[in-house]
Structures are given as C-alpha cells and as structure tokens.
C-alpha cells in the first residue's frame, strides 16, 4: 500500500420528474494499491512508449470501469487501460494505467 489511492465514479440519479435533469454525485472507494511510474510497456506485442503510472490494486467493493477515475495522493487521473488479474477466473487484483 503506497500513498492514498481511491476509485472515483460519477453516479447519475434521475430527477423526480421526466423533464428534470439528472443529479450527478461523485462516489469514491478507498483502494489498497501500489503505484509504479512507467516510461514504456509492451501491450499486445507492441512497444508503447509513454510516461504514466501503473496502479495495481486489490479488488474493491465495486467492479471498476474504464470510465472511472483514480485519485492518487489527491490528484484525479484518467484511466487509459484497465486489466483484471487473472484475465479469466476469479479476479484477485486489477492493473490500471494512467497517463501522466
């Protein structure tokens, strides 16, 4: 566990009337995570050269989605790739990549 990492999701709740706009509420879940700075990685056999962070975290109480964001030490980061570990069977952790 390194620093403070949380998963953030915007949840839309419909208004009481059909013409009312939905209410968007942010929800966060704390993560037990490790953050590693990356400069290059292989993805599907192709070398990807970019600076970003790889966040490995234990399974949270909600299934993470690519549309969620990660908050790393108070800074909100966009998830560019999300992979369950292992890819088949019971998931025990996730890896998320965040562009710098």
Rosetta blueprint (number, residue, H / E / L):
1 X L
2 X L
3 X L
4 X L
5 X E
6 X E
7 X E
8 X E
9 X E
10 X E
11 X E
12 X E
13 X E
14 X L
15 X L
16 X L
17 X L
18 X L
19 X L
20 X L
21 X L
22 X L
23 X E
24 X E
25 X E
26 X E
27 X E
28 X E
29 X E
30 X E
31 X E
32 X L
33 X E
34 X E
35 X E
36 X E
37 X E
38 X E
39 X E
40 X E
41 X E
42 X E
43 X E
44 X L
45 X L
46 X E
47 X E
48 X E
49 X E
50 X E
51 X E
52 X E
53 X E
54 X E
55 X E
56 X E
57 X E
58 X E
59 X L
60 X L
61 X L
62 X L
63 X L
64 X L
65 X L
66 X L
67 X L
68 X L
69 X E
70 X E
71 X E
72 X E
73 X L
74 X L
75 X E
76 X E
77 X E
78 X E
79 X E
80 X E
81 X E
82 X E
83 X E
84 X E
85 X E
86 X L
87 X L
88 X L
89 X L
90 X L
91 X L
92 X L
93 X E
94 X E
95 X E
96 X E
97 X E
98 X E
99 X E
100 X L
